[in-house]
Amino acid sequence: MVSAWRGETDWYGNTRAQPALEIRTGRLRFTPEQRLLTPAESFREMDLYLRHHPVAARMLPWLFGIDLRGSRDGARQQIEDFFRGVSFSPRVTNVTQHRDVKQGPRSA
């Protein structure tokens, strides 16, 4: 996940102060291992996202003041300065149980 505003968002601050207890996405729930991404890793995640979502890329200047029309190094620096990332993955609880992943309730 990536946070804008230099990581000065509530969810990012809360995640830094106390690790997430559970991740839920759709029917998938798990106890996460979390790791703060380096600026370079955050850039790679944003770069991948923007390549797959060109409309979002065109909105960056309007929403965040980030200009992607200049040099790649300039855009990289702006993105690394503005976004902070966190990696969440299922926590390994022991050698025999590889992931603590649970399916949520199924709807009828």
ZALOMAR-516516 format. One record per residue: residue number from 1; residue in three letters; x, y, z of N, C-alpha, C in turn. Coordinates in steps of 0.2 Angstrom, whole numbers, plus 5000, padded with zeros to 4 digits. Layout:
N
<pt NUM; 'ALA'; <X; Y; Z>; <X; Y; Z>; <X; Y; Z>>
...
//
This chain:
108
<pt 1; 'MET'; <5004; 4994; 5000>; <5000; 5000; 5000>; <5004; 5006; 5000>>
<pt 2; 'VAL'; <5002; 5011; 4997>; <5006; 5018; 4997>; <5002; 5023; 4999>>
<pt 3; 'SER'; <5005; 5028; 5003>; <5002; 5033; 5006>; <5005; 5040; 5003>>
<pt 4; 'ALA'; <5000; 5044; 5001>; <5003; 5051; 4998>; <5004; 5055; 5004>>
<pt 5; 'TRP'; <5005; 5062; 5003>; <5007; 5067; 5007>; <5012; 5065; 5012>>
<pt 6; 'ARG'; <5018; 5062; 5009>; <5024; 5061; 5013>; <5023; 5057; 5019>>
<pt 7; 'GLY'; <5018; 5053; 5019>; <5016; 5048; 5024>; <5013; 5052; 5030>>
<pt 8; 'GLU'; <5010; 5058; 5029>; <5007; 5061; 5035>; <5000; 5060; 5035>>
<pt 9; 'THR'; <4998; 5054; 5033>; <4991; 5052; 5033>; <4989; 5048; 5040>>
<pt 10; 'ASP'; <4983; 5048; 5042>; <4982; 5045; 5048>; <4983; 5037; 5048>>
<pt 11; 'TRP'; <4981; 5034; 5042>; <4982; 5027; 5042>; <4990; 5025; 5042>>
<pt 12; 'TYR'; <4994; 5029; 5039>; <5001; 5027; 5038>; <5004; 5029; 5045>>
<pt 13; 'GLY'; <5002; 5034; 5048>; <5005; 5036; 5055>; <5003; 5030; 5060>>
<pt 14; 'ASN'; <4997; 5028; 5060>; <4994; 5023; 5064>; <4998; 5016; 5063>>
<pt 15; 'THR'; <4999; 5015; 5057>; <5003; 5008; 5055>; <5010; 5009; 5058>>
<pt 16; 'ARG'; <5013; 5015; 5057>; <5020; 5015; 5060>; <5020; 5015; 5067>>
<pt 17; 'ALA'; <5015; 5018; 5071>; <5015; 5017; 5078>; <5013; 5011; 5081>>
<pt 18; 'GLN'; <5009; 5007; 5077>; <5007; 5000; 5080>; <5005; 4996; 5074>>
<pt 19; 'PRO'; <5009; 4990; 5073>; <5008; 4986; 5067>; <5000; 4984; 5066>>
<pt 20; 'ALA'; <4998; 4983; 5060>; <4992; 4981; 5059>; <4990; 4974; 5062>>
<pt 21; 'LEU'; <4984; 4973; 5065>; <4983; 4967; 5068>; <4980; 4962; 5063>>
<pt 22; 'GLU'; <4976; 4965; 5058>; <4973; 4960; 5053>; <4972; 4964; 5046>>
<pt 23; 'ILE'; <4973; 4961; 5041>; <4971; 4963; 5034>; <4965; 4960; 5032>>
<pt 24; 'ARG'; <4960; 4964; 5029>; <4954; 4961; 5026>; <4954; 4964; 5019>>
<pt 25; 'THR'; <4953; 4960; 5014>; <4952; 4962; 5007>; <4947; 4957; 5004>>
<pt 26; 'GLY'; <4941; 4959; 5002>; <4936; 4954; 5000>; <4935; 4949; 5005>>
<pt 27; 'ARG'; <4935; 4943; 5003>; <4934; 4937; 5008>; <4941; 4935; 5011>>
<pt 28; 'LEU'; <4946; 4938; 5010>; <4953; 4936; 5012>; <4954; 4940; 5019>>
<pt 29; 'ARG'; <4956; 4936; 5024>; <4959; 4939; 5030>; <4965; 4936; 5032>>
<pt 30; 'PHE'; <4970; 4940; 5035>; <4976; 4937; 5037>; <4979; 4942; 5042>>
<pt 31; 'THR'; <4983; 4939; 5047>; <4987; 4942; 5052>; <4994; 4944; 5048>>
<pt 32; 'PRO'; <4995; 4951; 5047>; <5001; 4952; 5043>; <5008; 4953; 5046>>
<pt 33; 'GLU'; <5013; 4952; 5042>; <5019; 4954; 5043>; <5019; 4961; 5039>>
<pt 34; 'GLN'; <5022; 4966; 5042>; <5022; 4972; 5038>; <5029; 4975; 5038>>
<pt 35; 'ARG'; <5031; 4979; 5033>; <5037; 4981; 5032>; <5037; 4988; 5029>>
<pt 36; 'LEU'; <5040; 4993; 5031>; <5040; 5000; 5028>; <5044; 4999; 5022>>
<pt 37; 'LEU'; <5042; 5002; 5016>; <5046; 5002; 5010>; <5051; 5007; 5010>>
<pt 38; 'THR'; <5056; 5006; 5007>; <5061; 5012; 5006>; <5058; 5016; 5000>>
<pt 39; 'PRO'; <5061; 5022; 5000>; <5058; 5027; 4994>; <5059; 5024; 4988>>
<pt 40; 'ALA'; <5064; 5020; 4986>; <5065; 5017; 4980>; <5060; 5011; 4979>>
<pt 41; 'GLU'; <5058; 5008; 4984>; <5053; 5003; 4983>; <5046; 5006; 4982>>
<pt 42; 'SER'; <5045; 5011; 4986>; <5039; 5015; 4985>; <5038; 5017; 4978>>
<pt 43; 'PHE'; <5044; 5020; 4975>; <5044; 5022; 4968>; <5042; 5016; 4963>>
<pt 44; 'ARG'; <5045; 5011; 4964>; <5044; 5005; 4960>; <5036; 5003; 4960>>
<pt 45; 'GLU'; <5033; 5003; 4966>; <5026; 5001; 4966>; <5022; 5006; 4963>>
<pt 46; 'MET'; <5023; 5013; 4964>; <5020; 5018; 4960>; <5021; 5018; 4953>>
<pt 47; 'ASP'; <5027; 5017; 4951>; <5028; 5016; 4944>; <5025; 5011; 4940>>
<pt 48; 'LEU'; <5024; 5005; 4944>; <5021; 4999; 4941>; <5013; 5001; 4941>>
<pt 49; 'TYR'; <5010; 5004; 4946>; <5003; 5006; 4946>; <5002; 5011; 4941>>
<pt 50; 'LEU'; <5006; 5016; 4940>; <5005; 5021; 4935>; <5005; 5018; 4928>>
<pt 51; 'ARG'; <5009; 5013; 4926>; <5010; 5010; 4920>; <5004; 5007; 4918>>
<pt 52; 'HIS'; <5001; 5003; 4923>; <4994; 5000; 4922>; <4988; 5004; 4922>>
<pt 53; 'HIS'; <4989; 5010; 4925>; <4983; 5014; 4926>; <4985; 5021; 4923>>
<pt 54; 'PRO'; <4985; 5022; 4916>; <4987; 5028; 4913>; <4982; 5034; 4915>>
<pt 55; 'VAL'; <4976; 5033; 4916>; <4972; 5039; 4918>; <4974; 5041; 4925>>
<pt 56; 'ALA'; <4976; 5037; 4930>; <4978; 5039; 4936>; <4985; 5043; 4935>>
<pt 57; 'ALA'; <4989; 5041; 4930>; <4995; 5045; 4929>; <4994; 5052; 4927>>
<pt 58; 'ARG'; <4989; 5052; 4923>; <4987; 5059; 4920>; <4984; 5064; 4926>>
<pt 59; 'MET'; <4982; 5061; 4931>; <4979; 5064; 4936>; <4984; 5067; 4942>>
<pt 60; 'LEU'; <4990; 5064; 4942>; <4995; 5065; 4947>; <4996; 5073; 4947>>
<pt 61; 'PRO'; <4998; 5076; 4941>; <4999; 5083; 4942>; <4993; 5087; 4945>>
<pt 62; 'TRP'; <4987; 5085; 4943>; <4981; 5089; 4946>; <4980; 5087; 4953>>
<pt 63; 'LEU'; <4980; 5081; 4955>; <4979; 5079; 4962>; <4985; 5081; 4967>>
<pt 64; 'PHE'; <4991; 5080; 4965>; <4996; 5080; 4969>; <5002; 5085; 4967>>
<pt 65; 'GLY'; <5001; 5088; 4962>; <5007; 5093; 4959>; <5013; 5089; 4957>>
<pt 66; 'ILE'; <5012; 5083; 4955>; <5018; 5079; 4953>; <5018; 5079; 4945>>
<pt 67; 'ASP'; <5023; 5082; 4942>; <5024; 5082; 4935>; <5028; 5077; 4932>>
<pt 68; 'LEU'; <5025; 5072; 4928>; <5028; 5066; 4925>; <5031; 5068; 4918>>
<pt 69; 'ARG'; <5030; 5074; 4916>; <5032; 5076; 4909>; <5039; 5077; 4908>>
<pt 70; 'GLY'; <5043; 5079; 4914>; <5050; 5080; 4913>; <5054; 5074; 4913>>
<pt 71; 'SER'; <5060; 5074; 4916>; <5064; 5069; 4916>; <5062; 5063; 4920>>
<pt 72; 'ARG'; <5064; 5057; 4919>; <5062; 5051; 4923>; <5065; 5052; 4930>>
<pt 73; 'ASP'; <5071; 5055; 4930>; <5074; 5056; 4937>; <5071; 5061; 4941>>
<pt 74; 'GLY'; <5068; 5066; 4938>; <5064; 5071; 4941>; <5058; 5069; 4944>>
<pt 75; 'ALA'; <5054; 5065; 4939>; <5048; 5062; 4942>; <5049; 5057; 4947>>
<pt 76; 'ARG'; <5055; 5053; 4947>; <5056; 5048; 4952>; <5057; 5052; 4959>>
<pt 77; 'GLN'; <5061; 5057; 4958>; <5062; 5061; 4965>; <5056; 5064; 4968>>
<pt 78; 'GLN'; <5052; 5066; 4964>; <5045; 5069; 4966>; <5041; 5063; 4969>>
<pt 79; 'ILE'; <5041; 5057; 4966>; <5037; 5052; 4969>; <5040; 5049; 4975>>
<pt 80; 'GLU'; <5047; 5048; 4975>; <5050; 5046; 4981>; <5049; 5051; 4987>>
<pt 81; 'ASP'; <5049; 5057; 4986>; <5048; 5062; 4991>; <5041; 5062; 4994>>
<pt 82; 'PHE'; <5036; 5061; 4989>; <5029; 5062; 4991>; <5025; 5056; 4993>>
<pt 83; 'PHE'; <5027; 5050; 4991>; <5024; 5044; 4993>; <5028; 5039; 4998>>
<pt 84; 'ARG'; <5024; 5036; 5003>; <5027; 5031; 5007>; <5023; 5025; 5007>>
<pt 85; 'GLY'; <5027; 5019; 5007>; <5024; 5013; 5006>; <5025; 5008; 5012>>
<pt 86; 'VAL'; <5020; 5003; 5012>; <5020; 4998; 5017>; <5019; 4991; 5013>>
<pt 87; 'SER'; <5022; 4986; 5015>; <5021; 4980; 5012>; <5018; 4975; 5018>>
<pt 88; 'PHE'; <5012; 4972; 5016>; <5009; 4968; 5020>; <5009; 4961; 5017>>
<pt 89; 'SER'; <5011; 4956; 5021>; <5011; 4949; 5019>; <5008; 4944; 5024>>
<pt 90; 'PRO'; <5005; 4939; 5023>; <5003; 4934; 5028>; <5009; 4932; 5033>>
<pt 91; 'ARG'; <5008; 4933; 5039>; <5013; 4931; 5044>; <5014; 4923; 5044>>
<pt 92; 'VAL'; <5020; 4921; 5044>; <5022; 4914; 5045>; <5022; 4913; 5053>>
<pt 93; 'THR'; <5018; 4908; 5055>; <5017; 4907; 5062>; <5021; 4901; 5065>>
<pt 94; 'ASN'; <5023; 4896; 5060>; <5027; 4891; 5062>; <5029; 4887; 5056>>
<pt 95; 'VAL'; <5034; 4882; 5057>; <5036; 4879; 5051>; <5031; 4875; 5047>>
<pt 96; 'THR'; <5026; 4872; 5051>; <5021; 4868; 5047>; <5016; 4872; 5044>>
<pt 97; 'GLN'; <5014; 4877; 5047>; <5009; 4882; 5045>; <5012; 4887; 5041>>
<pt 98; 'HIS'; <5012; 4888; 5034>; <5015; 4893; 5030>; <5012; 4899; 5031>>
<pt 99; 'ARG'; <5005; 4900; 5031>; <5002; 4906; 5031>; <4996; 4906; 5036>>
<pt 100; 'ASP'; <4995; 4911; 5039>; <4989; 4912; 5043>; <4983; 4915; 5039>>
<pt 101; 'VAL'; <4981; 4912; 5034>; <4976; 4915; 5030>; <4969; 4912; 5031>>
<pt 102; 'LYS'; <4964; 4916; 5032>; <4957; 4913; 5033>; <4952; 4916; 5028>>
<pt 103; 'GLN'; <4948; 4912; 5026>; <4942; 4915; 5022>; <4937; 4918; 5026>>
<pt 104; 'GLY'; <4934; 4924; 5024>; <4929; 4927; 5028>; <4922; 4923; 5027>>
<pt 105; 'PRO'; <4917; 4925; 5030>; <4911; 4921; 5029>; <4908; 4922; 5022>>
<pt 106; 'ARG'; <4905; 4917; 5019>; <4902; 4917; 5012>; <4895; 4920; 5013>>
<pt 107; 'SER'; <4894; 4924; 5008>; <4887; 4927; 5008>; <4883; 4922; 5004>>
<pt 108; 'ALA'; <4876; 4922; 5006>; <4872; 4917; 5002>; <4869; 4920; 4996>>
//
